[in-house]
Amino acid sequence: MTHLGTHIAAVLAAGAVVSGVAFGAEAGGADAGRPTALVIDASLARDGRNLVDRRLENVDAEVRLPRNATEAGTNVRYFDELDYRVYVAGAQAIGAAKDTGVEATPVDGLAGALAAAR
């Protein structure tokens, strides 16, 4: 009887694990498997004399540094069409997301963009 009880407990535990995995996948939402894109005003991405802050070299995201509102709009629309999670930083990038109707997430400057890419 103990063997049968142990077997039933193991089956129930396995079912709980499978249910938990499925529930966890749902809890992650549709964004869980989507790649990330950062569209950051070029003026915010500088570090002293460097045109691009070194911290952007190793982020797990596509990065675009538009120099003007037109470039920002192009970048935001491009990543939206490719179904990326789009994060925008800076007045031009945030404005481009609003103007194009793209549901991008505004973040606070370079620090916010780096945090979003983690």
N, C-alpha and C positions, 0 to 999 in steps of 0.2 A: 504494500500500500504506500509506503514511503516513496518508492521509486515512481509510482504513478503521480503522487502529489508533487514530486520534484519536477517531473516532466510537464505537468500542467502549469506549474509556476514558471517554468522556463518559456513555455509557449506564450503565457500572458505577458511576461516581461519583454519578449521579442516583439509582440504586438504593440506594447506601449512604446518601445523604441521606434518602430516603424511609424506609428501615429505621431510621435514627437517629431520625427524627421519631416514628415509630410506637413505637419502644422508649422514647423519652423520655416519651411520653404514658402508657405503661404504668408507667414508673418513678415518675411523679407520683402514681399510685394513684388510688383513688376519691375522695380528698379534694381533688384538684386543682381540680375545678369547683364544689365546694360552698362556699356562703357561710359567713362566720365570725360567730359570736355570742360576746359577752363578757358573762358574768354575774358582777358584782363587788359584794361587800358594799358598801352605800352608805357605810359608815364609812371604807372604804379609798379611795373615789373623791373625797373632799373635798380641797380645797387651801386651807388656812387658813380664811378666812371664806366662801369660795366653796363652794357645795354640790356642785359638779361641777368636777373638775380640767379646765382648758382643754385639756389634751392629748387628752382624750377626744372633743373636738369634731370632729376631723379624721381619726379612725381609719376604716379601710376595714372596718367590722364593725358589726353591730347591737349596741347596748349597753343592758344593763338593770342598774339599781342597786337591788336589792331591799333593803328596810329590815328584813325579818325572814325567818325560815326558810320561812314559808308563801309569801311572794312569791317567794323564791328557787326553791322547788320548782315553782311555776307557770311561772316564766321558763325554767327548765331543760327542763321537759317540753314547753313550747311550741316552743322552738327544735329540740329533738330530733324532734318530730313534723314539723317543716318541713324536716328533713334538713340542718340546719346543723352545722358543726363547732363544738362548744360548748367554750369555755374558761371555767373557774370560778376565782374568786379570793376568798379569805376563808373563814372557818369556816362561815358559813351557806350560802354557795353550794356549797362543796365537800361539806358535809353533805347538802344537798338533792340533789346529783347521786348520791351514794351511796344515799340513802334511796329515790330514785325508780328506781334501777337504770339511769340514763342514763350512757352511756359518754362522759362529759365529761373534758376534760383539765385537771387542776388546774395552776395557775400561781402563782408567788410574788408576791402583791400586785398593785398597780397597774402596777408596772414590768413584771412578767411578762405581764400582760394586754396591755399596749401592745406588747410584743415579739411576742406571739402574733398580733396583728392586722397586723403588717407582712408 
